[in-house]
Structure formats: structure tokens, C-alpha cells
């Protein structure tokens, strides 16, 4: 259940701060997306691969490809596609 005292994430603002190399914004983005990514990783987990290692790889790819995100799809959907293809690869 979401906490009513916690404001929703300003995704556009956080992405802009991440693009400016703001480490706190990067951590905020990872914290926000972690439940989504770990759920995808667990459902597509290849054998003999630690889920935390795979989740970390997904986030590394997300940050290195951030300049490719154009906003045509919601950001969590874009990250989901990275997560699924990382698990399949």
C-alpha cells in the first residue's frame, strides 16, 4: 500500500537530474524502479544466475542507454524491455 505522505516520483525531473550526473537522482530512480526490475528478473531468471547480479546489469544498461530514451513509451515500460532482453540474453 503506498504511503500517502510520500509524493509521487517526478520522473521527468529525476531523469533530467540523472542526465546531469546527479548521483542522488540516480539512486532515487533505481529505488523507484527496483520492484519492477526484480519482478521481471525473477520471472525470467536464467539458471545459475543470481537475481541481484542480473538486476544490477539491467540498471547499468538503463543508465548507459539513457540518452536513447525518447519518451515515446512510459519510462518503466522502456526499462521493462531492457530487463526482459537482458534476462533472455
Secondary structure, 3 states (H helix, E strand, C coil): CCCCCCCCCCHHHHHHHHHCCCHHHHHHHHHHHHHHHHHHHHHCCCCCCCHHHHHHHHHHHHHHCHHHCCCCCCHHHHHHHHHHHHHHC
